[in-house]
Amino acid sequence: MPSNSTKILLLITLVSGMLVSVSSNSWLGAWMGLEINLMSFIPLMSNVKNMYNTEASLKYFIVQVLASATLLFMVVMKTLTEDLFSLESNSYTPMIICTPLLLKSGAAPLHWWFPGVMEGLSWENCALLMTIQKIAPLMLMSYLIEMSMFTLSIIMMSTIVGAIGGLNQTSMRKILTYSSINHTGWMLIALATSENLWLVYFLIYVMLALTVVSAIKLSGVSFINQTMMTNKESTLIKFMMFTSLLSLGGLPPFLGFMPKWIVIQVMIINNMTSLAVIMVVTSLITLYYYLKISYSSFMILNTEPKWNTKSQKNSTAKNISAMTLSSISLTGMLACTIITNIN
């Protein structure tokens, strides 16, 4: 919890803007909620002392304003050209209204701003951008989304771009960004089939993303090659970080596999086997670059520099929270299986 009162106020208005957008019964109210959310997040992002933070906040502001203006223009155009309550009369209506919302949530091919913005943010803001900032656009898309060629192409592009884009990255922030783009594709297919399924997937994704970010922040790692040079005393933090990454990738013993398993089952029931195969293969590619990070740190006999003698100065509360989250990630799948079999 931030100690700064301004940050607490901005976080409250950030969440309230998201709630206004989700609970609104008109598109104008939803747009207002998105704007409140944006105006709360920009001051959280920007930092006068850090040039990268300022640049990232400016990029994010321009992209989000473009998306909000496009959304408002599309909604007003639809209400002027047609009857006020006939937004679903044409087949292209979901497409033109979902496009700015896809830009807001960072789905491919409208993801071009996402890696650049994430690279300039602190880990707390990265966690906010990957989790809370996706709720309102995805929830608004649930009102209009339907299984069409447009939706299927967005889902396929998100999963493929998210998988291939992370292969040649060395920055941990960019790897998490492309992982988030891949997960957005999974969330969109869950959203198109069932809202309850999307809710389960999103809640587990939020927990896993928070676990990964808290573990990486404790280790102080920003790039892949730094994982080999982290302190030998922080073996537990290393273990938490990599098991959380593998869980986020969807490795079967961990909790991250469960929502993907459910989504795959629903897709096979709905005769979308070919799309399910593509999504599983792309998920395996994301798992490959997580394993690549883990392997380079754990398996290779690495050397530790002489100046890396001090232990990590971390507060006990942060250690406990990261350990709790990672233990849920490790044992969550087992617990869910036991509960299901008992019932």
Secondary structure, DSSP 8 states (H G I E B T S, - for coil): ----HHHHHHHHHHHHHHHHHHH-SSHHHHHHHHHHHHHHHHHHH--TT-HHHHHHHHHHHHHHHHHHHHHHHHHHHHHHHS-TT-TTSSTTHHHHHHHHHHHHHT-TTS-TTHHHHHHTS-HHHHHHHHTHHHHHHHHHHTTT--SSHHHHHHHHHHHHHHHHHTTT--BHHHHHHHHHHHHHHHHHHHHHH-HHHHHHHHHHHHHHHHHHHHHHHHHT--BGGGGGGS-GGGHHHHHHHHHHHHHHHT-TTSTTHHHHHHHHHHHHHTT-HHHHHHHHHHHHHHHHHHHHHHHHHHTS-----TT--S-----HHHHHHHHHHHHHHHHHHHHHHHHHHH-
